[in-house]
Amino acid sequence: MKMSRVLVLAVLAIGFSSVASAQGFDQRRLFFGGGLGANSVSGGAHALGAQFFTGYNFKEIAPKFSIDAEAGYMDSGKFKKDGNTVGDNAKGLWATAVPRFMVTPDLELLARVGYDFGDDDGLMFGLGGGYIVNKNLKLRLEYVSRDHIDSIQFNIVFYPW
């Protein structure tokens, strides 16, 4: 593992564990999710992939503003251009901080910043929105950019407790 990966992972782990211990860990704040991503790379190749993730929702840090920690796994799917396969799947683990702002009781805006530890290793960031269906279910639409892959993602987030 590259030294930069270790450093980023250590900073994320220390930061999130410090906040979690200061607030007191609450199992009911854990969530799980997954979805589909329409992925593209320079040169016009596209792929349909999937991602799965888990996260922790920290308590509100300002009115209508909170931050989640998320970690997941992404598989880009095989890249094709003009019907021909031009690239293999990019796979791997990632970890991000997700600041969220509640616009209305049912709608939120979110950003994402973190690190991809897989085939497309490097910084990743994103912007999007979420629709809260009920206390256990949220739908998200996001644009996520990694080092080489850009994605439009549709995710379902499930709060089991």
N, C-alpha and C positions, 0 to 999 in steps of 0.2 A: 504494500500500500504506500502510495506516495506520501511524503511528509506533509504536503499541503492538505491532503485528505484527512490525515490524522489530526492536524491542527484545527481544521474546520469542525470536524466531528467533536473534538474535545470542547471547543468553545460553545457549540450548540448544546452539548450535554450538560455542561456546567451551568450555562445560562438558564436552560429550561428546568433543570433540577433545583436550582436556587429559587426560582419563582414558585415552583410546585411545593417545595418544602416551606417557603414563607407563607403560602396560602393554605397549606395542609392538603394532602392528596385526597381527592374525592373520586371514587370509582365511577360515580354517576356522570362525571364530566368526560369520560372516555367515549370515543365514537369510532365508527368504522365506515368505510366507503369504498366505492369503486366506480368505474365507468369506462367510457370509450373515448379515444382520442383520434382526431383526424390530423395526422402528422405530415410535415413536409420538410424537405431539406433543400439547400441551394441547388439549382440545376433543374428544379421542377419535379422531382420525384415525390410521390405521396404514398402513405401507408395508413391503414386503419389498425389501431392498437388498443391496448387496454391497460388500466392501472388499478391497483388495489392499495388501500392505505388505512392507517389507524391514526388517531390523534387524541389530543387532550385539550379541552377548552378551559382556559384560565378565567378567573373571575374578571368582571368588568373593571378596567383600569381607569376609565373616565366615562362620563355619561355617553352611552351608546357605542362605546369603543372597547374592544377586547382583542386578545391575541391568542391564537391556537398554535400548538406545536404539532406538526404532522410528519410521519415517516411512511414511506411506501415503496412499491415496486412497480416499474413501468416496463412494458414490452411494446415497442413501436409498431410491430408488424413488419412484413417484408416490403421494402420500398419498390414501387413500380413507376415506370414512365412509359407512356404510350403502350400500355399493356404488357410490357416486358419487365421482369424482375431485374432491378439494377443495384440492389443493396440488401444486405442481411438485416435481421432484426437488431435493434439497439435495445438492450435490456439492462436493468440494474436497480439498485436501491437509491433512494433519495430522502432528504430531510429538509423541511422548510419551516419557517415561522410564517404565520398567516394572520396579519392584522385584519380585523373586521369592523365595519362601521354600519350600525343599524339605521337605515334610511326611514323605514316604517317598521311596525311590529312584524311584518311578513317579508320584508326585502332588506338585503344587506349588500354592501359593496365590500370586496376583499382584494387584498394584494398578497403576493407570495414572494418570499426570497429565501434562498437556501442553496443547497449543494447536491448535485447528482454524483453518486459514487459508482455508477455503472459504465456502460460502453460510451455514453456521451457525457463523461465526467467533466465537472466544472460547475460554475455558478448557474443558477436557474432563477427565474423570476416570472411573475405572472400577475394578471389583473382579471377580475371577473365579478360576478354577482351571484347571489343565492336567493332562492325562494323557499321560505319555511312553510312546509305543507302542514305540519303539526309538530308537537313536542318531540316526536321520534324520527321525523323524516324531513330532509332538506334536499333540494335540487340545486345544482350549481352549473354554471356555464362560465368557462375561463379560457383565456389565452395564456399559454405557458411557453416560455422561451428557454431553451437550454443552449449549450455551446454550439451544437450543429442542428438541432431539431426544434422546430416551432410546432405548437399543437393548439388546436381548438378542442377543448375537452368538455364533455358532459358527464357529470358525476352525481351519484346518489349518495347521500350521507345519512347514516343510520345511528341514532342514539338509542341503545337498547334499554336503558334504565329510566 
